[in-house]
Amino acid sequence: MRILVCFKIVRDLDNVIDSDWDSERDPSFRIDYTRKILNDADQGVLEAALLISDREPGTEITAVTVTDDDGASFFTGLFAAGIGNVVRIAPEEDLTLRPAATAALLAQYAAETGPYDLILFGAQAPPGDSRQVPYAAAEMLQLPAIDRVRELMNSDGRITAVRETDTSLEEYELLAPAAIIMENPVHSYLRLPTLRERMKASGKTAELIQRSAPALPDAEILGFRPARIRRDGRMISPEEAPDLLADILKEL
Amino acid sequence: MDHNYSGILVYLQQAGGGIFSGSMELLAKAIELTQEDPEAEVYAVTAGPLSEEGLAKQLAGYGIRRLFLYSIPADGASLHALSADLVYDAICQCRPAVVLISATIEGRILAPALGIRCGTGVTADCTGLRLEPGQRLIQTRPAFGGNVLADIATEHSRPQIATVRPGIFDPAAPHSGSEAIPYECTRLTAANAAPFALLSHHPRHPGISIESADRIVAIGAGVRSREDIQLFEDFAAQIGAVLACSRKITEKGWLTPDRQIGLSGRSVAPKLLILCGISGSVQFLAGIRRASNIIAINKDPDAPIRAAADLFVEGDVYEFLPALSRLLREE
């Protein structure tokens, strides 16, 4: 089986200085001083691919990301965890809040190097959290897509997906090829490699592909403006709080 | 760019035997946006099992120029697979300058697929819309965890497609004395079956709608065990609130995703929001900005949630809530 996992390295927005959110900015708004992390939503997706591989030895996993950041430390971690091939597509333009262009680069790579049995995505990623990339890429590749997948299971050549909606839990049998969008995965964190696995992976490097995003009509950013609503954050003691809250509850 | 596009097409999602409220909000917005431009008409498209006669009557008086109705049996998986085809068909027929879709689970799947088929841009999760001369749509959406607002336009292609979060606009109200709207109905079977075979379906208790709750008690990583959730459930019930949570809780499987607040969950707007043991990550805060009164209880005085709350109680929720509960019972 061949699996392609699309992942993203993102900036940790929790570490942005408060005042940096409060000024008017042009579309080149950047927060380069914050640390980089593996997108939360993608950790479980990578782990899901590895679990499939655990159950079906010989599964080939490629992890691909679109980024102009050199994520060497992350890539070593992915190799160490058991990902066979890591690819970094470095776009020539800034793709911030351009999900169609990002999807196009991923779809282009998948089409060139496929076919893949499964293409896995996390549901969303900052800074846009628009949830568009997986569906746009699936549309471009003309792949059936299934979303809100919490778990993937495989045995005897069959792949099943557990999908959770607000009102039901569903199990589907998947026919390859398919695009899978995972959300709240059961195994939400990528496995931690051992020191030996890290040392073994230390010599591996991600394949770098530099290319320009296909010319696609896309929504364009006109500008950013502050959105944060500051509140007083008045501190009250635990002793006075019950009476105060009881009064508030009566009023509301 | 082809300038032969005009008007606004609203996707009316069918849910619960009727039209989803978020779609009616978009209908109202479309009518408002087109009022200044006599050449801009409002169209609607819907697909599902609702009867055509019932829909045409229900939507009479809303100023819809034309309704594209695709009648299809109630089978969520088939509809999911078909909806992009159907809406694209409607777009080809009426050539709208703007397409509005509610940012539901279904809408978030539909819009990007439509964008690719139409060769146009999509702006997701808009919280503001403005129509400028020439039917140029300025779309406003939160970005960077909701800490900034981005103003966006689709300059070089049509239609301009936007999904809008439910609860942002007021729903449409019908005018009096309007005739039934013209519509065309296409009946489909479920022949284009879902691409995946459904092996099992386990319905769950209908989800709690935290988006419409007036009072919410939300729990986070400060809750020590699944069993402890009962303490917060009881407190919520005592004050007539709904229990919600941060992603940390749904990740553990302690509560279902329909109770999750945040970027990957729901956006809430209660009159009162009590946050118990929640640190206040960017992703969580994005879901509570419209709450009227926020009270946070946390052991850490430096927790980010403090700046986002109206009142902050530095304390242990396990001691504080029982004390508050006792006081409320005494009163």
Interface residues (C-beta under 8 A of the other chain):
Chain A: L13 D14 V16 D18 W21 R25 F29 I31 A41 L97 P99 A100 A103 A123 Q124 P126 P127 G128 D129 S130 R131 Q132 V133 Y135 A136 A138 E139 M140 P144 A145 I146 D147 R148 T160 A161 E164 T165 D166 T167 S168 L169 E170 E171 Y172 E173 L174 L175 A178 E183 N184 V186 S188 L216 P217 D218 A219 E220 I221 L222 G223 F224 R225 P226 A227 R228 I229 R230 R231 D232 G233 R234 M235 I236 S237 P238 A241 P242 D243 L244 L245 A246 I248 L249 L252
Chain B: A81 A84 I105 R108 I109 A111 P112 A113 G115 I116 R117 G119 T120 G121 V122 T123 A124 D125 I138 Q139 R141 P142 A143 F144 G145 G146 N147 V148 L149 A150 D151 I152 A153 T154 E155 H156 S157 Q160 P195 F196 A197 L198 L199 S200 H201 H202 P203 R204 H205 P206 G207 D214 R215 I239 R247 T250 E251 G253 T256 P257 D258 L263 S264 K271 L272 I274 S281 V282 Q283 A286 R289 N293 I294 I295 I297 P301 P304 R306 A307 A308 A309 D310 L311 F312 V313 E314 G315 E319 F320 A323 L324 L327 L328 E331
